[in-house]
Amino acid sequence: MRAYVSVSLTTMRRILSVNLLRCIGVFSRNPPSHASLAAVHKSVFLQSFSRKSTSDGATMDLSDMRKKYKGDEECFEESQLVSLDPIKQFGDWFDQATKCPEIGEANAMCIATASEDGRPSARMVLLKGYSNEGFRFFTNYESRKGSELESNPYACLVFYWEPLNRQIRIEGNVERIPFQSSCDYFHSRPKSSQIGAVVSRQSTPVPNRDYLRQKNTELLEKYKDTEVPMPDYWGGYIVKPYLIEFWQGQTNRLHDRIVFTKPKDGETESGEFVHAAEGGWVYQRLSP
């Protein structure tokens, strides 16, 4: 049973009276009509009591939080695909996202992994490259996601570009990239970032932030005139996709979903609405 905020009748009257007087003050030079007062009274009531607070453990009601997306005249049709190669289609949407001034980090993505027994976890990371082979990112191999990828080498990536009302979801199997590729990228990073990667044994407990500050200071001094060696617990992964879905929001919630899938070698994907794409991919539209 959900616990909503409860107030006494006396408290309700007191809050309404105070808020109503505040609103009437706005009209002090031009006294409001009876209809205006009624409207203000209703507005104050809704503002005061339609919200549910979490401060005392009550349930927060967010059912009225919604925004308009695109109209039907701006829908995403199959004819608008720039390519039947989903990697190229990703590149087109990604380029538009990088050029959108309202998007700070177009390469920010959520990566979801799961333990061997299926317990999921997710976090934000940065995409650091993509090609026909897949999507690359870097992390600590001993982190929770690293440990999960070792035992269950599959992941899902999600890019969400809210100003464009667009989302791309990618599923694939995951492999470590070659050591030298990781090393080259590691030493292309700012030196402070290299040292940060050495300091942090990601996902392991530490006593406090001062512990990290002290380790960081020690290593800044140690490597001030020398190259920072890449730790063996750090490196890159590549997500090799077998599914890429392009989503665009519609105000009426009939969102556009065009999904590309790549059948395994020797397999075929059949269906009334499945269409052949490029590079062994097929695509179809999904219900929103």
C-alpha positions as CSV (number, residue, x, y, z in Angstrom):
1,M,0.0,0.0,0.0
2,R,1.4,3.4,-0.9
3,A,1.8,5.9,1.9
4,Y,0.7,9.4,0.8
5,V,1.3,12.6,2.8
6,S,-1.6,13.2,5.2
7,V,-2.4,16.5,6.9
8,S,-5.0,17.6,9.4
9,L,-7.9,19.8,8.2
10,T,-6.7,22.6,10.4
11,T,-3.2,22.4,8.8
12,M,-4.8,22.4,5.4
13,R,-6.8,25.5,6.1
14,R,-3.8,27.3,7.5
15,I,-1.6,26.5,4.4
16,L,-4.3,27.4,2.0
17,S,-5.0,30.7,3.8
18,V,-1.3,31.8,3.8
19,N,-0.8,30.9,0.2
20,L,-4.0,32.5,-0.9
21,L,-3.1,35.8,0.8
22,R,0.3,35.7,-0.9
23,C,-1.4,35.3,-4.3
24,I,-4.0,38.0,-3.5
25,G,-1.1,40.4,-2.8
26,V,-0.2,40.3,-6.4
27,F,-3.6,41.9,-7.2
28,S,-3.4,44.5,-4.4
29,R,-3.5,47.4,-6.9
30,N,-6.2,45.8,-9.0
31,P,-8.6,43.7,-6.9
32,P,-9.3,40.4,-8.4
33,S,-12.7,39.2,-9.5
34,H,-14.6,36.4,-7.8
35,A,-13.6,34.1,-10.8
36,S,-9.9,35.0,-10.4
37,L,-10.0,34.3,-6.7
38,A,-11.6,30.9,-7.4
39,A,-8.9,30.1,-9.9
40,V,-6.1,31.2,-7.6
41,H,-7.7,29.1,-4.7
42,K,-7.7,26.0,-6.9
43,S,-4.1,26.6,-8.1
44,V,-2.9,27.0,-4.5
45,F,-4.7,23.8,-3.5
46,L,-3.2,21.8,-6.3
47,Q,0.3,23.2,-5.7
48,S,0.1,22.5,-2.0
49,F,-1.4,19.0,-2.0
50,S,-1.1,17.3,-5.4
51,R,2.7,16.8,-4.8
52,K,3.7,13.8,-2.7
53,S,6.8,14.3,-0.6
54,T,9.6,11.7,0.1
55,S,10.9,13.6,3.1
56,D,8.9,11.5,5.5
57,G,9.1,8.3,3.5
58,A,5.9,8.9,1.5
59,T,5.5,8.0,-2.2
60,M,6.4,10.7,-4.8
61,D,3.8,10.9,-7.5
62,L,5.4,11.8,-10.8
63,S,2.5,10.8,-13.0
64,D,2.1,14.4,-14.4
65,M,5.7,14.7,-15.4
66,R,5.7,14.5,-19.2
67,K,6.9,16.5,-22.2
68,K,6.1,16.8,-25.8
69,Y,8.4,15.1,-28.3
70,K,8.1,15.3,-32.0
71,G,4.9,15.5,-34.0
72,D,3.8,13.0,-36.6
73,E,5.1,15.3,-39.4
74,E,8.6,14.8,-37.9
75,C,8.4,11.0,-37.6
76,F,11.3,8.8,-38.5
77,E,10.5,6.7,-41.5
78,E,12.4,3.9,-43.1
79,S,12.9,6.1,-46.2
80,Q,14.9,8.5,-43.9
81,L,17.6,6.0,-43.1
82,V,20.8,7.4,-44.5
83,S,22.1,3.9,-45.0
84,L,21.0,0.3,-44.6
85,D,24.3,-0.2,-42.7
86,P,23.4,0.4,-39.1
87,I,27.0,1.6,-38.2
88,K,26.7,4.3,-40.8
89,Q,23.2,5.2,-39.6
90,F,24.7,5.4,-36.1
91,G,27.4,7.7,-37.4
92,D,24.8,10.0,-38.9
93,W,22.8,10.4,-35.7
94,F,26.0,10.6,-33.6
95,D,27.3,13.5,-35.8
96,Q,24.0,15.3,-35.4
97,A,24.2,14.9,-31.6
98,T,27.8,16.2,-31.5
99,K,26.7,19.3,-33.4
100,C,23.8,20.0,-31.0
101,P,24.8,22.8,-28.6
102,E,22.4,21.5,-26.0
103,I,24.2,18.1,-25.7
104,G,27.3,18.3,-23.6
105,E,28.7,14.8,-24.2
106,A,27.3,13.1,-27.2
107,N,29.6,10.1,-26.5
108,A,28.2,9.5,-23.0
109,M,26.5,6.1,-22.9
110,C,24.9,3.8,-20.3
111,I,26.5,0.4,-20.3
112,A,24.6,-2.4,-18.7
113,T,26.3,-5.7,-17.8
114,A,25.1,-8.7,-15.7
115,S,26.8,-11.2,-13.4
116,E,27.0,-14.9,-14.3
117,D,23.7,-15.5,-12.4
118,G,21.9,-12.7,-14.2
119,R,22.1,-9.8,-11.7
120,P,22.3,-6.6,-13.8
121,S,24.2,-3.4,-13.2
122,A,24.5,-0.2,-15.2
123,R,26.6,2.9,-15.3
124,M,27.6,5.8,-17.5
125,V,30.9,5.7,-19.5
126,L,32.3,7.4,-22.6
127,L,32.4,5.9,-26.0
128,K,36.0,6.3,-27.3
129,G,35.6,5.0,-30.9
130,Y,33.5,3.0,-33.2
131,S,33.9,1.2,-36.5
132,N,32.4,-1.7,-38.5
133,E,33.9,-4.0,-35.9
134,G,32.2,-2.4,-32.9
135,F,32.1,0.2,-30.2
136,R,35.1,0.9,-27.9
137,F,35.4,2.1,-24.3
138,F,38.0,1.9,-21.6
139,T,37.8,1.0,-17.9
140,N,39.4,-0.9,-15.0
141,Y,39.3,-4.6,-15.7
142,E,38.9,-5.3,-12.0
143,S,35.9,-3.1,-11.6
144,R,32.4,-4.5,-11.2
145,K,31.7,-4.2,-14.9
146,G,35.0,-5.7,-15.7
147,S,34.4,-8.7,-13.5
148,E,30.9,-9.2,-14.9
149,L,32.2,-9.0,-18.5
150,E,34.8,-11.7,-17.7
151,S,32.1,-14.1,-16.6
152,N,29.3,-13.0,-18.8
153,P,30.8,-11.2,-21.9
154,Y,27.7,-9.4,-23.2
155,A,26.6,-5.8,-22.7
156,C,23.9,-3.3,-23.8
157,L,24.8,0.3,-24.6
158,V,22.3,3.1,-24.6
159,F,22.8,6.6,-26.0
160,Y,20.0,9.1,-25.0
161,W,20.1,12.5,-26.7
162,E,17.1,14.3,-25.0
163,P,17.2,17.5,-27.0
164,L,16.9,15.5,-30.2
165,N,14.3,13.1,-28.7
166,R,16.5,10.2,-29.9
167,Q,17.9,7.0,-28.4
168,I,20.1,4.3,-29.7
169,R,20.3,0.9,-28.0
170,I,23.1,-1.5,-28.9
171,E,23.4,-5.2,-27.8
172,G,26.5,-7.2,-28.4
173,N,29.2,-9.6,-27.2
174,V,32.3,-8.0,-25.6
175,E,36.0,-8.6,-26.0
176,R,39.1,-7.0,-24.7
177,I,41.0,-5.0,-27.3
178,P,44.7,-5.7,-27.9
179,F,47.1,-4.6,-25.2
180,Q,49.0,-2.2,-27.5
181,S,45.8,-0.4,-28.5
182,S,44.9,0.1,-24.9
183,C,48.5,1.3,-24.2
184,D,48.4,3.8,-27.1
185,Y,45.1,5.3,-25.8
186,F,46.3,5.3,-22.2
187,H,49.3,7.5,-23.1
188,S,47.2,9.8,-25.2
189,R,45.2,10.9,-22.1
190,P,46.2,13.8,-19.9
191,K,48.9,12.8,-17.4
192,S,46.5,13.5,-14.5
193,S,44.0,11.1,-16.0
194,Q,46.7,8.4,-16.4
195,I,47.7,8.8,-12.7
196,G,44.0,8.7,-11.7
197,A,43.7,5.4,-13.4
198,V,46.7,4.1,-11.4
199,V,45.4,5.5,-8.1
200,S,41.9,4.0,-8.5
201,R,41.4,0.3,-7.9
202,Q,37.9,0.9,-9.2
203,S,34.9,-0.5,-7.2
204,T,37.1,-1.4,-4.1
205,P,36.4,0.3,-0.8
206,V,38.6,3.1,0.5
207,P,38.7,4.7,4.0
208,N,37.9,8.3,2.7
209,R,38.7,10.8,0.0
210,D,41.9,11.9,1.7
211,Y,43.3,8.4,1.0
212,L,42.8,9.0,-2.7
213,R,44.3,12.5,-2.5
214,Q,47.4,11.2,-0.8
215,K,47.9,8.4,-3.3
216,N,47.4,10.9,-6.1
217,T,49.9,13.4,-4.7
218,E,52.5,10.6,-4.2
219,L,52.2,9.4,-7.8
220,L,52.2,13.0,-9.2
221,E,55.6,13.4,-7.6
222,K,56.8,9.9,-8.6
223,Y,56.0,10.4,-12.3
224,K,56.5,14.1,-12.7
225,D,59.5,13.6,-15.0
226,T,58.7,10.1,-16.3
227,E,56.1,8.3,-18.3
228,V,53.2,6.7,-16.3
229,P,53.1,3.0,-16.9
230,M,49.7,1.6,-17.8
231,P,48.5,-0.7,-15.1
232,D,47.8,-4.2,-16.1
233,Y,44.3,-3.9,-14.6
234,W,43.3,-1.2,-17.0
235,G,42.4,-1.3,-20.7
236,G,39.8,-1.3,-23.4
237,Y,36.8,-3.3,-24.5
238,I,35.0,-3.6,-27.8
239,V,31.2,-4.3,-28.0
240,K,30.6,-6.2,-31.2
241,P,26.9,-5.6,-32.0
242,Y,24.3,-8.1,-33.1
243,L,21.4,-5.6,-32.4
244,I,21.2,-1.8,-33.0
245,E,17.9,-0.1,-32.4
246,F,17.1,3.5,-33.4
247,W,14.3,5.2,-31.4
248,Q,12.8,8.6,-31.9
249,G,10.1,10.0,-29.5
250,Q,6.6,11.0,-30.6
251,T,4.3,13.2,-28.5
252,N,1.4,10.7,-28.9
253,R,3.8,8.0,-27.7
254,L,3.7,6.2,-31.0
255,H,7.4,6.3,-30.9
256,D,9.5,5.2,-33.9
257,R,11.6,2.1,-33.4
258,I,13.7,0.7,-36.3
259,V,15.8,-2.2,-35.2
260,F,18.7,-3.9,-37.1
261,T,19.7,-7.4,-36.1
262,K,22.6,-9.6,-37.4
263,P,21.8,-13.3,-37.6
264,K,24.6,-15.7,-36.7
265,D,26.5,-17.3,-39.6
266,G,24.4,-19.9,-41.2
267,E,21.2,-18.6,-39.6
268,T,18.5,-16.5,-41.2
269,E,15.9,-14.3,-39.7
270,S,12.5,-14.5,-41.3
271,G,9.3,-12.6,-40.8
272,E,6.7,-10.8,-42.7
273,F,8.2,-7.4,-42.0
274,V,11.9,-8.2,-42.0
275,H,13.9,-6.5,-44.7
276,A,17.4,-7.2,-46.0
277,A,20.0,-4.6,-45.1
278,E,23.8,-4.3,-45.8
279,G,26.6,-6.4,-44.4
280,G,24.5,-9.3,-43.3
281,W,22.1,-7.2,-41.3
282,V,18.3,-7.2,-41.5
283,Y,15.9,-4.6,-40.2
284,Q,12.3,-4.1,-39.2
285,R,10.0,-1.7,-37.4
286,L,8.8,-2.5,-33.9
287,S,5.7,-1.4,-32.1
288,P,6.5,1.4,-29.6
